[in-house]
Amino acid sequence: MTQKHLIVIAATLLFAVSATAQNGANAGMGGPDGDYASLYELVAGHEKKCDSFNVYLNTGGSFHANENGGAFSGRDLRLEIKGNLGDHLGYRLRYQLTKSSAPLPLDKYPTALDIFIVSWKFNEHFTAQAGKIFQAWGGFEYDANPIFIYKFTDFTGATDPFTAGAALSWFPNQNHEIQVSVTDTHTVPVDMRYPAALGVKAAKLPLTYVLNWNGTLFNGLISTRWATGTMIFAQGERADRITLGTRLNLPKLTWYTDLIGSWETIDYTGLGLGELGTLEKNVRYFTGVTKADWRFAPKWNLGLQASLEWMDSRTAPDIRKRWGTLAAIEFFPDPSQDFRVFLTGYLDGCRWQGGNGPEPWIQKSVELGFIYRIKAF
């Protein structure tokens, strides 16, 4: 790791004061899932008392329109099953029903499989997990259940976070989680990602190493998702990343800001390769996204989001700039169910420096739809 990573790690540990750590919807066993009645409880008429088998269906649909037209479409469809078997053993599976079930070349898991975790809780301080896990890079946009994200930043959207590996979490007290993980860097061979003419060769150990801190501070006022790590993705090629996600938690308002930096010997994230068709070297990505949610009435929420991203390299500074703004109004008609109806408006734009890329553009779009995390059992 570089010196800047060590500085971030030291700052992370020095900031560890009383708080309560909790996993996001992707990390570990997920959650928090909220206090919602399951369909089984509603139909059977009695309370479910066992935590060994929980079933969720993450779904949603919308009508999306911009200046080029509009259409109805499904936003997401993911089946999730998880549970705890006794005091130590746990499991979790999340599967996208809209993706291919064909196994991937490296880890043999299907593309549609987000997560398949087997976890073991040794005691109140240590938990291990293995399988197809979540690369815990930190940040609240990255860590959230994808069904609740209306628009990902380009950098997060280009990241494949679900890979085979193992992780060990240390809970020094009930306030914090420090996690160390080792995972595959990617799910397909390098020669499938890069054309042979580019001369990129596969690494013997294409692994990713991440150190992650999750916690909340000052009696729950501040939450953190901080991480730093290194990705080895080809022979002699690597990417070093830092993510600082910090959130303010008030009774009716939450507000997070994610700051992300990635230093890549060649363009592994791939925004330049995908849009320019050429492989840039010594690439730097910087992303900032901030989002506030104001629950201004019991059944109503207002969300505001803004992002700024840029990509450059030592030979071509300021290659790509992308910005976006989003406003969302959400209505929750039934407090016993995790169901919302939403209306969003989005304005974003992108430009490439030096006339090397696509023409600059600005796009306006609106979306009307619903999101329903169905707790089936």
C-alpha positions as CSV (number, residue, x, y, z in Angstrom):
1,M,0.0,0.0,0.0
2,T,1.1,3.6,-0.6
3,Q,1.8,6.2,2.0
4,K,-1.6,7.9,1.4
5,H,-3.4,4.6,2.2
6,L,-1.5,4.3,5.5
7,I,-2.4,7.9,6.4
8,V,-6.1,7.2,5.8
9,I,-6.0,4.0,7.8
10,A,-4.3,5.8,10.8
11,A,-6.9,8.5,10.6
12,T,-9.7,5.9,10.6
13,L,-8.5,4.3,13.7
14,L,-7.9,7.6,15.6
15,F,-11.5,8.6,14.8
16,A,-12.9,5.4,16.4
17,V,-15.1,6.7,19.2
18,S,-18.4,5.4,20.7
19,A,-20.9,4.5,17.9
20,T,-22.8,1.5,16.6
21,A,-21.6,-0.3,13.4
22,Q,-24.1,-1.8,11.1
23,N,-23.8,-3.4,7.7
24,G,-25.3,-1.9,4.6
25,A,-27.6,-3.8,2.2
26,N,-24.7,-5.3,0.2
27,A,-22.1,-5.9,2.9
28,G,-22.3,-9.1,5.0
29,M,-25.8,-10.2,5.9
30,G,-27.3,-6.9,4.8
31,G,-29.7,-4.7,6.5
32,P,-31.1,-3.0,8.3
33,D,-34.3,-4.6,6.8
34,G,-36.8,-2.6,8.8
35,D,-39.7,-3.7,10.9
36,Y,-42.1,-4.9,8.2
37,A,-44.7,-7.6,8.4
38,S,-44.0,-10.6,6.1
39,L,-46.6,-12.0,3.7
40,Y,-46.5,-15.2,5.7
41,E,-47.5,-13.4,8.9
42,L,-50.3,-11.5,7.2
43,V,-51.7,-14.7,5.6
44,A,-51.1,-17.1,8.5
45,G,-52.2,-14.6,11.1
46,H,-49.5,-15.3,13.6
47,E,-46.0,-14.0,14.3
48,K,-42.9,-15.6,12.7
49,K,-40.4,-16.3,15.5
50,C,-37.6,-18.1,13.6
51,D,-34.7,-16.2,12.0
52,S,-33.3,-19.3,10.1
53,F,-35.2,-18.6,6.8
54,N,-36.0,-15.2,5.5
55,V,-37.2,-14.5,1.9
56,Y,-37.3,-11.2,0.1
57,L,-38.2,-10.2,-3.4
58,N,-36.7,-6.8,-4.5
59,T,-38.7,-5.5,-7.3
60,G,-39.9,-2.3,-9.0
61,G,-41.1,-0.8,-12.3
62,S,-41.4,2.6,-13.9
63,F,-42.1,4.7,-16.9
64,H,-38.9,6.6,-18.0
65,A,-38.9,9.4,-20.5
66,N,-36.3,11.8,-22.0
67,E,-36.0,14.0,-25.1
68,N,-35.6,10.8,-27.2
69,G,-38.8,9.2,-26.1
70,G,-40.1,6.9,-23.3
71,A,-41.1,3.4,-22.3
72,F,-42.3,1.2,-19.4
73,S,-39.6,-1.1,-17.9
74,G,-38.7,-3.2,-14.9
75,R,-36.3,-1.4,-12.6
76,D,-35.0,-4.5,-10.8
77,L,-35.9,-8.1,-9.8
78,R,-33.8,-9.9,-7.2
79,L,-34.6,-12.8,-5.0
80,E,-32.9,-12.8,-1.6
81,I,-32.8,-15.6,1.0
82,K,-30.9,-15.4,4.2
83,G,-30.9,-16.6,7.8
84,N,-29.0,-17.5,11.0
85,L,-28.8,-21.2,12.1
86,G,-28.0,-21.0,15.8
87,D,-25.6,-18.5,17.3
88,H,-22.7,-19.0,14.9
89,L,-23.6,-20.1,11.3
90,G,-25.3,-17.8,8.8
91,Y,-26.0,-17.7,5.1
92,R,-27.2,-15.3,2.5
93,L,-28.1,-15.5,-1.2
94,R,-29.2,-12.7,-3.6
95,Y,-29.9,-13.6,-7.2
96,Q,-30.9,-11.3,-10.1
97,L,-33.7,-12.9,-12.0
98,T,-33.1,-10.7,-15.1
99,K,-29.5,-11.8,-15.8
100,S,-27.8,-14.8,-17.3
101,S,-27.4,-18.0,-15.2
102,A,-24.4,-19.1,-17.3
103,P,-21.3,-19.7,-15.0
104,L,-18.5,-17.2,-15.3
105,P,-15.1,-18.4,-16.4
106,L,-13.0,-17.7,-13.3
107,D,-15.1,-18.2,-10.2
108,K,-17.8,-20.5,-11.8
109,Y,-20.6,-18.5,-10.2
110,P,-23.4,-17.3,-12.6
111,T,-23.5,-13.7,-13.7
112,A,-26.9,-13.3,-12.1
113,L,-25.6,-14.2,-8.6
114,D,-24.9,-11.1,-6.6
115,I,-24.1,-12.8,-3.3
116,F,-23.7,-16.2,-1.8
117,I,-22.2,-16.1,1.6
118,V,-21.6,-18.6,4.4
119,S,-20.6,-16.8,7.6
120,W,-19.3,-18.0,11.0
121,K,-19.5,-15.9,14.1
122,F,-16.7,-17.0,16.4
123,N,-17.8,-14.6,19.2
124,E,-19.0,-11.1,19.7
125,H,-15.7,-9.7,18.3
126,F,-14.9,-11.8,15.2
127,T,-17.0,-13.0,12.2
128,A,-15.7,-14.6,9.0
129,Q,-17.5,-15.0,5.7
130,A,-16.6,-16.7,2.4
131,G,-18.2,-17.4,-1.0
132,K,-19.3,-14.8,-3.6
133,I,-19.0,-11.7,-1.4
134,F,-19.2,-8.0,-1.7
135,Q,-15.9,-6.1,-2.2
136,A,-16.4,-3.6,0.7
137,W,-15.0,-0.5,-0.9
138,G,-17.1,1.8,1.3
139,G,-19.3,4.7,0.4
140,F,-23.1,4.8,1.0
141,E,-24.2,4.8,-2.7
142,Y,-22.0,1.7,-3.3
143,D,-23.1,0.0,-0.2
144,A,-26.9,0.5,-0.6
145,N,-29.4,-2.1,-1.8
146,P,-29.3,-1.4,-5.6
147,I,-33.1,-1.3,-5.8
148,F,-33.1,2.0,-3.9
149,I,-30.6,3.8,-6.1
150,Y,-32.3,5.9,-8.8
151,K,-29.1,6.8,-10.6
152,F,-25.6,5.5,-9.9
153,T,-22.5,7.6,-10.6
154,D,-20.6,6.4,-13.7
155,F,-17.7,5.2,-11.5
156,T,-19.9,3.1,-9.2
157,G,-21.9,1.8,-12.1
158,A,-18.8,0.6,-13.9
159,T,-17.6,-1.3,-10.8
160,D,-18.3,-5.0,-10.4
161,P,-18.5,-5.4,-6.6
162,F,-19.5,-9.1,-6.4
163,T,-16.6,-11.6,-6.6
164,A,-15.5,-14.7,-4.9
165,G,-13.3,-14.4,-1.8
166,A,-13.2,-14.3,2.0
167,A,-13.4,-11.6,4.7
168,L,-12.7,-11.3,8.4
169,S,-14.5,-8.7,10.5
170,W,-13.3,-7.5,13.9
171,F,-15.7,-5.8,16.2
172,P,-13.5,-4.2,18.9
173,N,-16.8,-3.2,20.7
174,Q,-20.4,-2.8,19.7
175,N,-19.4,0.5,18.1
176,H,-17.2,-0.4,15.1
177,E,-16.5,-3.0,12.5
178,I,-13.0,-3.3,10.9
179,Q,-13.0,-5.7,8.0
180,V,-10.1,-7.2,6.0
181,S,-11.0,-9.0,2.8
182,V,-9.2,-10.8,-0.1
183,T,-11.2,-11.5,-3.2
184,D,-10.8,-12.1,-6.9
185,T,-10.4,-8.8,-8.7
186,H,-12.7,-9.8,-11.6
187,T,-15.0,-12.5,-12.8
188,V,-13.8,-12.9,-16.4
189,P,-10.2,-13.4,-17.7
190,V,-8.2,-10.4,-18.7
191,D,-8.0,-11.5,-22.3
192,M,-11.8,-11.2,-22.5
193,R,-11.7,-7.7,-21.1
194,Y,-8.9,-6.3,-23.2
195,P,-8.2,-6.9,-26.9
196,A,-5.1,-9.0,-27.5
197,A,-3.5,-6.1,-29.4
198,L,-3.3,-4.1,-26.2
199,G,-0.7,-6.5,-24.8
200,V,-2.3,-6.9,-21.3
201,K,-1.4,-10.2,-19.8
202,A,-3.2,-12.1,-17.0
203,A,-1.7,-11.9,-13.5
204,K,-0.9,-15.1,-11.6
205,L,-2.8,-13.9,-8.6
206,P,-5.5,-11.3,-9.7
207,L,-6.6,-10.5,-6.2
208,T,-8.0,-7.5,-4.4
209,Y,-7.1,-6.5,-0.9
210,V,-9.5,-4.1,1.0
211,L,-9.4,-2.7,4.5
212,N,-12.8,-1.3,5.5
213,W,-14.2,0.6,8.5
214,N,-18.0,0.8,9.2
215,G,-19.3,2.7,12.2
216,T,-21.4,5.5,13.6
217,L,-20.1,8.3,15.8
218,F,-21.5,10.6,18.5
219,N,-24.4,8.5,19.6
220,G,-25.5,7.8,16.0
221,L,-25.2,11.3,14.6
222,I,-22.5,10.3,12.1
223,S,-22.0,7.1,10.2
224,T,-19.0,6.0,8.1
225,R,-18.1,3.7,5.3
226,W,-14.4,4.2,4.8
227,A,-12.1,1.9,2.8
228,T,-8.7,1.6,1.2
229,G,-7.1,-1.1,-0.8
230,T,-5.3,-2.4,-3.9
231,M,-6.5,-4.4,-6.9
232,I,-4.1,-6.5,-8.9
233,F,-5.8,-7.1,-12.3
234,A,-3.0,-8.0,-14.7
235,Q,0.8,-8.6,-14.9
236,G,2.4,-5.4,-13.6
237,E,-0.9,-3.6,-13.5
238,R,-2.8,-2.4,-10.4
239,A,-5.3,0.1,-9.0
240,D,-5.2,1.8,-5.6
241,R,-8.4,3.1,-4.3
242,I,-9.7,5.2,-1.4
243,T,-13.4,5.7,-0.5
244,L,-14.6,8.0,2.3
245,G,-18.3,7.8,2.8
246,T,-19.7,9.9,5.7
247,R,-23.4,10.4,6.6
248,L,-25.3,12.7,8.9
249,N,-28.2,11.1,10.7
250,L,-31.0,13.3,12.1
251,P,-34.5,12.3,13.1
252,K,-36.1,13.5,9.8
253,L,-33.0,14.0,7.7
254,T,-30.1,11.9,6.4
255,W,-27.3,13.3,4.3
256,Y,-24.3,11.4,3.0
257,T,-21.2,12.4,1.0
258,D,-19.0,9.9,-0.8
259,L,-15.5,10.8,-2.0
260,I,-13.7,8.3,-4.2
261,G,-10.2,8.2,-5.7
262,S,-8.8,5.5,-7.9
263,W,-5.2,5.5,-9.3
264,E,-4.8,2.9,-12.1
265,T,-1.7,2.0,-14.0
266,I,-4.0,1.4,-17.0
267,D,-7.7,2.2,-17.3
268,Y,-9.2,-0.8,-15.4
269,T,-12.5,1.0,-14.6
270,G,-12.9,1.3,-18.3
271,L,-14.8,4.5,-18.9
272,G,-12.0,5.8,-21.3
273,L,-11.6,2.4,-23.0
274,G,-15.3,2.1,-23.5
275,E,-16.0,5.5,-24.9
276,L,-12.7,6.4,-26.6
277,G,-11.7,3.0,-27.7
278,T,-8.1,3.5,-26.6
279,L,-6.4,2.3,-23.5
280,E,-5.1,5.2,-21.4
281,K,-2.2,4.7,-18.9
282,N,-1.6,6.1,-15.4
283,V,-5.3,7.0,-15.1
284,R,-6.9,8.8,-12.2
285,Y,-10.6,8.8,-11.3
286,F,-12.2,11.2,-8.8
287,T,-15.8,11.0,-7.9
288,G,-17.9,12.9,-5.4
289,V,-21.6,12.3,-4.8
290,T,-23.8,13.8,-2.1
291,K,-27.5,12.9,-1.3
292,A,-29.9,14.2,1.3
293,D,-33.2,12.6,2.2
294,W,-35.8,14.7,4.1
295,R,-38.8,12.9,5.6
296,F,-40.9,16.0,5.8
297,A,-44.1,14.1,6.5
298,P,-44.8,10.6,7.9
299,K,-45.5,9.2,4.4
300,W,-43.5,11.5,2.3
301,N,-39.7,11.9,1.5
302,L,-37.8,14.4,-0.6
303,G,-34.4,13.3,-2.0
304,L,-31.8,15.5,-3.6
305,Q,-28.6,14.3,-5.1
306,A,-25.6,15.9,-6.9
307,S,-22.5,14.3,-8.3
308,L,-19.3,15.4,-10.1
309,E,-16.8,13.0,-11.7
310,W,-13.6,13.4,-13.7
311,M,-11.0,11.2,-15.2
312,D,-7.5,12.2,-16.4
313,S,-4.0,10.8,-16.9
314,R,-0.5,12.1,-16.8
315,T,-0.3,12.5,-20.5
316,A,-3.9,13.8,-21.0
317,P,-5.1,15.9,-18.1
318,D,-8.8,16.5,-17.6
319,I,-9.9,13.9,-20.2
320,R,-13.5,13.4,-19.0
321,K,-15.9,15.4,-16.8
322,R,-19.4,14.2,-15.8
323,W,-21.9,15.9,-13.6
324,G,-25.4,15.0,-12.5
325,T,-28.3,16.3,-10.4
326,L,-31.4,14.4,-9.2
327,A,-34.6,15.2,-7.3
328,A,-37.0,12.5,-6.1
329,I,-40.3,12.7,-4.3
330,E,-41.4,9.5,-2.6
331,F,-44.7,8.4,-1.2
332,F,-45.1,5.5,1.3
333,P,-48.8,4.6,1.3
334,D,-48.6,1.6,3.7
335,P,-46.2,1.8,6.7
336,S,-46.5,-2.0,7.3
337,Q,-44.7,-2.6,3.9
338,D,-41.4,-1.5,2.4
339,F,-43.2,0.0,-0.6
340,R,-42.9,3.4,-2.2
341,V,-44.2,5.3,-5.3
342,F,-41.7,7.8,-6.7
343,L,-41.3,10.6,-9.2
344,T,-37.7,11.7,-10.2
345,G,-36.2,14.3,-12.4
346,Y,-32.6,14.0,-13.6
347,L,-30.3,16.4,-15.4
348,D,-26.8,15.3,-16.3
349,G,-24.0,16.1,-18.7
350,C,-20.6,14.9,-20.0
351,R,-17.8,16.3,-22.0
352,W,-14.4,15.1,-23.2
353,Q,-11.3,17.4,-23.4
354,G,-9.5,18.0,-26.6
355,G,-12.1,16.7,-29.0
356,N,-11.0,13.1,-28.6
357,G,-14.2,11.6,-27.3
358,P,-17.9,11.8,-28.1
359,E,-19.6,15.2,-28.5
360,P,-20.5,17.0,-25.2
361,W,-24.1,16.3,-24.2
362,I,-26.7,17.3,-21.6
363,Q,-29.7,15.1,-20.9
364,K,-33.0,15.6,-19.1
365,S,-35.1,12.7,-17.9
366,V,-38.1,12.0,-15.7
367,E,-39.2,8.7,-14.2
368,L,-42.4,7.6,-12.5
369,G,-42.7,4.2,-10.8
370,F,-42.7,2.1,-7.7
371,I,-40.2,0.1,-5.6
372,Y,-41.3,-2.8,-3.4
373,R,-39.0,-4.9,-1.2
374,I,-41.4,-7.7,-0.5
375,K,-40.8,-9.6,2.7
376,A,-42.3,-12.9,1.7
377,F,-41.3,-15.0,4.8
